């Protein structure tokens, strides 16, 4: 089969299309003939050799959709150990769900992993209630653009999206956000509070960290919650964005970067503000089969009703994966970046 193989850490140039043997399914696994897979920040980090170190050579890709060979059904699968950048994957049955009729492969791919992350942050960790205000950082990214739509669908009001350029902020407004803000604004906390009506925001979903997370804490209303999805180093002019997945993350201004993503908050701040901080990792949904299926069903149902749509920025062939990685790293994309493993040109 054809697959994108990483043999040494590096940049996009380290990704090469090769012909390798098909995987052999183990106990509780099924072979899937892949139609689409997606690019996530986790893939970029693994390509660069970031921790945890990946045994090489390796095939990246933490998600796939296609047809299960055992019964021919269309399925979406999460691939904890990678393998999605290939024509065939061996996926754990416990991490696989069937795709309902009416949901195409591209929508199913974005909904299952990144939609699941957005839903988990809002509903499971954030305990969102209808009528509460919500702010989402990196709101034009793979997780963020779905979190904005989900917040609207779940009855949040107002919904505030943060995005790093005017074009992306216009995109976020088109998703249904009431307000779109610049995360580099030095008065971001004040802007968030004002956009939420003055008292502060009830729920802030952050995948950026650093200065944005500090502004989020300062912009919370009494009984407000900050839900962190991760962190990613950035620059003073571009505090970061996130395009996807299991451990998305964010930024710190140049000159004061914190490589661990630590944002200090004291117990006094928590108590005096009556605020809370939580984290969310999609793995804890993936490891609970009943919860995973319930989240997938909810996302597919919202999509079928037209309340949730995955925005596809671009679809590339396997040999174009390096260019897709470069575009995501440069924050030149919005929504989801797909790989059509069947395309040869």
C-alpha positions as CSV (number, residue, x, y, z in Angstrom):
1,X,0.0,0.0,0.0
2,X,1.0,3.7,-0.3
3,X,1.7,5.5,2.9
4,X,3.5,8.7,4.1
5,X,6.5,7.5,6.1
6,X,8.6,9.5,8.6
7,X,12.1,8.0,8.9
8,X,13.8,10.9,10.7
9,X,12.5,13.9,12.7
10,X,12.4,17.1,10.7
11,X,10.1,19.5,8.9
12,X,7.6,18.8,6.1
13,X,10.4,17.7,3.9
14,X,10.9,14.6,6.1
15,X,7.6,13.1,5.0
16,X,7.9,10.8,2.0
17,X,5.4,8.6,0.1
18,X,6.5,5.0,0.1
19,X,5.1,1.6,-0.6
20,X,5.0,-0.5,2.5
21,X,3.2,-3.7,3.6
22,X,-0.4,-3.4,4.8
23,X,-0.8,-3.6,8.6
24,X,-1.9,-6.8,10.2
25,X,-4.9,-6.4,12.5
26,X,-4.5,-7.7,16.1
27,X,-7.1,-8.8,18.5
28,X,-10.0,-6.4,18.6
29,X,-8.9,-4.6,15.4
30,X,-10.2,-4.4,11.9
31,X,-8.7,-3.3,8.6
32,X,-10.2,-0.2,7.1
33,X,-9.7,0.9,3.5
34,X,-9.1,4.6,4.0
35,X,-10.7,7.3,2.0
36,X,-9.7,10.3,4.0
37,X,-7.5,11.2,6.9
38,X,-6.7,14.6,8.5
39,X,-3.8,16.8,9.5
40,X,-3.6,17.7,13.2
41,X,-1.0,19.6,15.2
42,X,-0.1,16.3,16.9
43,X,1.2,15.2,13.5
44,X,3.4,18.3,13.2
45,X,4.8,17.8,16.7
46,X,5.6,14.1,16.0
47,X,7.2,15.0,12.7
48,X,9.5,17.5,14.5
49,X,10.4,14.8,17.1
50,X,8.6,16.4,20.0
51,X,7.8,14.3,23.1
52,X,6.6,11.6,23.3
53,X,9.2,10.3,21.0
54,X,7.8,8.2,18.2
55,X,9.6,5.0,17.2
56,X,10.8,5.4,13.6
57,X,10.1,4.7,10.8
58,X,6.5,5.6,11.4
59,X,3.3,6.4,9.6
60,X,1.5,9.5,11.2
61,X,-2.2,10.3,11.3
62,X,-4.5,9.9,14.3
63,X,-7.8,9.6,12.5
64,X,-9.3,8.0,9.4
65,X,-12.5,7.3,7.6
66,X,-13.2,4.6,5.1
67,X,-14.8,1.2,4.7
68,X,-14.3,-1.7,7.1
69,X,-13.2,-4.8,5.2
70,X,-15.1,-7.2,7.4
71,X,-18.5,-5.8,6.5
72,X,-18.1,-3.0,4.0
73,X,-19.6,-0.4,6.4
74,X,-18.4,3.2,6.4
75,X,-16.6,4.0,9.7
76,X,-14.6,6.7,11.4
77,X,-11.7,5.6,13.6
78,X,-9.3,7.2,16.0
79,X,-5.7,5.9,15.9
80,X,-3.9,6.4,19.1
81,X,-0.6,5.1,17.7
82,X,-0.9,6.8,14.3
83,X,-1.1,5.1,10.9
84,X,-3.7,7.2,9.2
85,X,-1.5,8.6,6.4
86,X,-2.0,5.4,4.5
87,X,-4.4,3.5,2.2
88,X,-5.1,0.9,4.8
89,X,-5.2,1.1,8.6
90,X,-5.7,-1.4,11.4
91,X,-8.0,0.3,13.8
92,X,-9.2,-0.8,17.2
93,X,-12.9,-1.6,17.1
94,X,-13.4,0.1,20.4
95,X,-12.2,3.4,18.9
96,X,-14.3,3.0,15.7
97,X,-17.9,4.2,15.0
98,X,-20.2,3.7,12.1
99,X,-21.0,6.8,10.0
100,X,-24.7,7.3,9.5
101,X,-26.3,7.8,6.1
102,X,-26.4,11.5,5.2
103,X,-23.0,12.3,6.7
104,X,-20.3,12.3,4.1
105,X,-16.7,11.1,4.9
106,X,-15.2,14.6,5.1
107,X,-17.8,15.7,7.7
108,X,-17.5,12.5,9.7
109,X,-13.7,12.8,9.9
110,X,-13.8,16.4,11.3
111,X,-16.8,15.7,13.6
112,X,-15.4,12.6,15.3
113,X,-12.0,13.7,16.5
114,X,-12.0,17.5,16.5
115,X,-15.8,17.8,17.1
116,X,-15.4,15.4,20.0
117,X,-12.7,17.5,21.5
118,X,-14.9,20.7,21.1
119,X,-17.9,18.9,22.6
120,X,-15.9,17.5,25.5
121,X,-14.4,20.9,26.4
122,X,-17.8,22.6,26.3
123,X,-20.1,20.0,27.8
124,X,-18.1,17.5,29.7
125,X,-15.3,19.7,31.2
126,X,-17.0,23.1,30.9
127,X,-20.5,22.0,32.0
128,X,-22.0,24.5,29.6
129,X,-25.7,25.5,30.3
130,X,-28.0,27.2,27.8
131,X,-27.9,31.0,28.2
132,X,-24.3,31.1,29.4
133,X,-21.7,33.2,27.6
134,X,-18.8,31.4,25.9
135,X,-15.4,32.5,24.6
136,X,-13.3,30.2,22.3
137,X,-9.6,30.9,21.5
138,X,-8.2,29.8,18.1
139,X,-11.7,29.9,16.9
140,X,-10.9,29.6,13.2
141,X,-9.0,26.3,13.8
142,X,-10.1,22.7,13.5
143,X,-11.4,22.4,17.0
144,X,-12.2,26.1,17.5
145,X,-14.5,26.5,14.5
146,X,-16.6,23.5,15.7
147,X,-16.6,24.8,19.3
148,X,-18.1,28.1,18.1
149,X,-20.9,26.3,16.3
150,X,-21.5,23.9,19.1
151,X,-21.7,26.7,21.6
152,X,-24.4,28.3,19.5
153,X,-26.2,25.0,19.0
154,X,-26.1,24.3,22.8
155,X,-27.8,27.7,23.5
156,X,-24.8,29.8,24.6
157,X,-25.2,33.5,24.4
158,X,-23.2,35.5,23.6
159,X,-20.5,33.4,21.8
160,X,-17.1,35.1,21.5
161,X,-14.4,33.9,19.1
162,X,-10.7,34.8,19.2
163,X,-8.8,34.7,15.9
164,X,-5.4,36.2,14.9
165,X,-6.3,38.0,11.6
166,X,-9.2,40.1,10.3
167,X,-9.9,37.4,7.7
168,X,-10.2,34.7,10.3
169,X,-12.3,36.9,12.6
170,X,-14.7,37.4,9.7
171,X,-14.8,33.7,9.2
172,X,-15.5,33.2,12.9
173,X,-18.4,35.7,12.7
174,X,-19.8,33.6,9.8
175,X,-19.9,30.6,12.0
176,X,-22.4,32.3,14.3
177,X,-20.1,34.0,16.8
178,X,-21.6,37.2,18.2
179,X,-18.2,38.9,18.6
180,X,-14.8,38.1,17.2
181,X,-11.7,39.5,19.0
182,X,-8.0,39.7,18.4
183,X,-6.0,37.5,20.9
184,X,-3.1,39.9,20.6
185,X,-5.1,42.8,22.0
186,X,-3.3,44.0,25.2
187,X,-6.7,44.7,26.7
188,X,-8.1,41.2,25.8
189,X,-9.5,40.5,29.3
190,X,-11.4,43.8,29.2
191,X,-12.6,43.1,25.7
192,X,-13.9,39.7,26.7
193,X,-15.7,41.0,29.7
194,X,-17.3,43.8,27.7
195,X,-18.4,41.3,24.9
196,X,-20.0,39.1,27.6
197,X,-22.0,42.0,29.0
198,X,-19.5,43.5,31.5
199,X,-19.4,41.0,34.3
200,X,-17.2,38.5,32.5
201,X,-17.6,35.3,30.5
202,X,-19.1,32.1,32.0
203,X,-17.0,29.7,30.0
204,X,-13.7,30.2,28.2
205,X,-12.4,27.3,26.1
206,X,-8.7,27.9,25.5
207,X,-6.2,25.9,23.3
208,X,-3.6,28.6,23.3
209,X,-2.2,29.1,26.8
210,X,0.2,31.8,27.9
211,X,-1.0,35.4,27.7
212,X,-4.3,34.3,26.3
213,X,-5.0,31.9,29.2
214,X,-4.1,34.7,31.6
215,X,-6.5,37.0,29.9
216,X,-9.1,34.3,30.0
217,X,-8.7,33.9,33.8
218,X,-9.0,37.7,34.2
219,X,-12.1,37.8,32.0
220,X,-14.1,35.2,33.8
221,X,-17.4,36.1,35.5
222,X,-18.1,34.9,39.1
223,X,-18.6,31.1,38.8
224,X,-16.9,31.2,35.4
225,X,-14.8,28.3,34.2
226,X,-11.6,28.1,32.1
227,X,-11.2,24.8,30.2
228,X,-7.7,24.3,28.8
229,X,-7.0,22.0,25.9
230,X,-3.3,22.5,25.8
231,X,-0.6,25.1,24.9
232,X,1.7,26.0,22.0
233,X,4.6,28.4,21.8
234,X,4.0,31.4,19.7
235,X,5.2,35.0,19.1
236,X,4.3,38.4,20.3
237,X,2.5,39.2,17.1
238,X,0.8,35.9,16.6
239,X,-0.2,34.3,19.9
240,X,-1.0,31.0,18.3
241,X,-3.8,29.0,17.0
242,X,-4.8,25.4,16.8
243,X,-6.0,23.2,14.0
244,X,-6.8,20.0,15.8
245,X,-6.7,17.2,18.0
246,X,-5.8,15.3,20.9
247,X,-3.4,17.7,22.5
248,X,-3.9,21.1,20.9
249,X,-2.1,24.1,22.4
250,X,-0.9,27.7,22.4
251,X,1.4,30.6,23.1
252,X,3.4,33.1,25.0
253,X,4.6,36.5,23.9
254,X,8.1,36.7,22.5
255,X,10.8,37.2,25.1
256,X,8.6,35.7,27.9
257,X,7.9,32.3,26.4
258,X,7.2,29.5,28.9
259,X,8.0,26.2,27.2
260,X,6.0,24.3,29.7
261,X,2.8,26.2,29.1
262,X,2.5,27.0,32.8
263,X,0.0,29.8,33.7
264,X,0.1,30.5,37.5
265,X,-3.2,30.9,39.4
266,X,-3.4,31.0,43.2
267,X,-6.0,29.5,45.4
268,X,-6.8,33.0,46.5
269,X,-7.6,34.0,43.0
270,X,-9.9,31.0,42.5
271,X,-11.7,31.6,45.8
272,X,-11.9,35.4,45.6
273,X,-13.2,35.2,42.0
274,X,-15.4,32.1,42.5
275,X,-13.8,30.8,39.3
276,X,-12.7,27.3,38.3
277,X,-10.0,25.8,36.0
278,X,-10.3,22.5,34.2
279,X,-8.6,20.6,31.5
280,X,-9.8,18.3,28.8
281,X,-8.1,15.5,26.9
282,X,-10.0,13.5,24.2
283,X,-8.3,10.3,25.3
284,X,-10.6,10.1,28.4
285,X,-13.6,10.0,26.0
286,X,-11.9,7.5,23.7
287,X,-11.2,5.1,26.5
288,X,-14.9,5.1,27.5
289,X,-16.7,3.2,24.7
290,X,-20.2,4.2,25.9
291,X,-19.2,7.9,26.2
292,X,-17.4,7.9,22.9
293,X,-20.4,6.5,21.0
294,X,-22.7,8.9,22.8
295,X,-20.6,11.9,21.9
296,X,-20.4,10.7,18.2
297,X,-24.1,10.2,18.0
298,X,-24.8,13.7,19.4
299,X,-22.4,15.3,16.9
300,X,-23.7,13.4,13.9
301,X,-27.3,14.3,15.0
302,X,-26.4,18.0,15.1
303,X,-24.7,17.8,11.7
304,X,-27.7,16.0,10.2
305,X,-29.9,18.9,11.5
306,X,-27.6,21.5,9.9
307,X,-26.4,22.9,13.2
308,X,-22.8,21.8,12.8
309,X,-20.6,21.8,9.7
310,X,-17.0,21.0,9.3
311,X,-15.3,23.6,7.2
312,X,-12.7,22.0,4.9
313,X,-9.9,24.4,4.1
314,X,-8.2,22.1,1.6
315,X,-7.9,18.4,0.5
316,X,-4.5,17.2,-0.6
317,X,-3.1,14.0,-2.0
318,X,-0.6,11.9,-0.1
319,X,2.4,13.4,-1.9
320,X,1.2,16.9,-0.9
321,X,1.2,16.2,2.9
322,X,4.4,18.1,3.4
323,X,2.9,21.2,1.9
324,X,-0.2,20.7,4.0
325,X,1.9,20.5,7.2
326,X,3.7,23.7,6.2
327,X,0.4,25.5,5.7
328,X,-0.9,24.4,9.1
329,X,2.4,25.3,10.8
330,X,2.2,28.8,9.2
331,X,-1.4,29.2,10.5
332,X,-2.5,29.8,6.9
333,X,-5.5,27.5,7.2
334,X,-9.0,27.6,8.7
335,X,-11.0,24.6,9.8
336,X,-10.0,21.2,8.7
337,X,-7.2,20.0,6.4
338,X,-7.9,16.6,4.7
339,X,-5.8,14.1,2.9
340,X,-7.4,12.0,0.2
341,X,-5.2,8.9,0.3
342,X,-6.7,7.6,-3.0
343,X,-5.5,10.6,-5.1
344,X,-2.3,10.2,-6.9
345,X,-2.1,13.6,-8.6
